[in-house]
């Protein structure tokens, strides 16, 4: 059985970055010693590939254990461990009795960090790259088992441009998996001209081969659900048939296409769950997709036109190189959560004033959900009557589950949640060197300015030395000498990573209080057992897109 033990920023409010519980004297978990002794690194990072082999990760297990991205209710309180009991929980576990230091070796650390990395370089024509995108690097580091994040990248074949996206699942990986497979098709179809849509429909009608719409760029672990492919295709076909019928003859606006694609996919996820499927496997799958949830941050790059469509709290950040060679970060998305005042006001405007005090509690929607926009999560969209009908008529796994039968408090005027994205358009400039798309697992550990500097220095190979900041710590002369020595050694090996996303993850997980990668800390973080890893960090998924400044500059000059 696939068990997903990690909560999604919900039950355990503490996520320390200091590792106080794993001091140098703390013995390592006993079950890890033979893994290192026998060099079975693959078992340490088994969560990387686990979801690939058992991809129907158990939403039911999440429900049964209460591990979802919502604040715990009293009836589920026993399933959560509050901060004050955390140390007791740690020390109650079965650890080796012999106190000794335990570290992963650098090759073992690299094996874990690089297990999911993927790189793509845009091909050149006649020795020239005519695209505004040089290529991209991506990577994932799981904290949940299986990982709940997903990523996608594809080139549009019937229209111009490239699509890239990160998807952050909660209450399981089912919704994030479905969205990562389907959303780009909905976007591509939304961008197609009327003539191409007719050609595709006629090919289906006559049984001819279809025009390829997307060229995917996927890591071997980024799979597709073959069992649901026919269902997904039928829903997509219904969508393009409606687009054909609604043809206005006008050129498709990218912003409008992105919004329509997000909303239509979420609607289809909901409808498929309501209708069900005679195949029991598919019937349970569509229900798991609908009852779980996912945020999405998607980039569409076409020449100098960059569009970011964001739903939830993943982020897009532009890396800009200033005239003096330094790096700055430009936000291209806004979090849809309680920290966004405009988002809170939007939610309040959509519901009666009598619900104003109950809409957002403890920085959560209805006191439960962190993101204010997401795919799936039908418990925040369907009426109570519809929820009860679907659960009661659904499979036993759904009907016997406490979570699916639980109705959010103060649930009066649904829907409370939307998948409609906020779209930002940016005209690329020669100084815009790269784009970072990442789930909140990165942004919870690193400031955007640090992300811009680290990626910028990695891509250019130029390392700007900053004064060592000790942040108020009392540092002896010997300790300062050690820090300077470490920094000098780090400079010689800082570009050992062949992937910018991997390099960024190394810093996100291994940075110490002085802002440098500490191998001991990195080793400890990566050797944490599954049940502890999620308490220190979230899944991290990153895509780093490198832009072609020469092409962007030429396009800019032509426009003048």
GIWOGI-V76215 format. One record per run of one state. SS is the DSSP state (h for helix, s for strand, l for the rest). FROM is the first residue (numbers start at 1). TO is the last residue. If there is no record, write none. Layout:
<<SS FROM TO> <SS FROM TO>>
This chain:
<<l 1 29> <h 30 37> <l 38 40> <h 41 44> <l 45 45> <h 46 53> <l 54 58> <h 59 65> <l 66 69> <s 70 70> <l 71 73> <h 74 79> <l 80 82> <h 83 91> <l 92 105> <h 106 113> <l 114 117> <s 118 121> <l 122 124> <s 125 125> <l 126 127> <s 128 128> <l 129 132> <s 133 141> <l 142 148> <s 149 156> <l 157 161> <s 162 170> <l 171 173> <h 174 191> <l 192 193> <h 194 206> <l 207 213> <s 214 216> <l 217 225> <h 226 245> <l 246 253> <h 254 275> <l 276 279> <h 280 291> <l 292 292> <s 293 302> <l 303 304> <s 305 311> <l 312 314> <s 315 321> <l 322 326> <s 327 331> <l 332 340> <h 341 349> <l 350 352> <h 353 359> <s 360 361> <l 362 363> <s 364 365> <l 366 368> <s 369 369> <l 370 372> <s 373 373> <l 374 374> <s 375 376> <l 377 377> <h 378 380> <l 381 383> <h 384 393> <l 394 395> <h 396 399> <l 400 401> <h 402 405> <l 406 417> <s 418 418> <l 419 421> <s 422 427> <l 428 431> <s 432 438> <l 439 439> <h 440 443> <l 444 447> <h 448 460> <l 461 476> <h 477 493> <l 494 499> <h 500 510> <s 511 511> <l 512 516> <s 517 517> <l 518 518> <h 519 526> <l 527 529> <h 530 536> <l 537 539> <s 540 547> <l 548 548> <h 549 559> <l 560 560>>
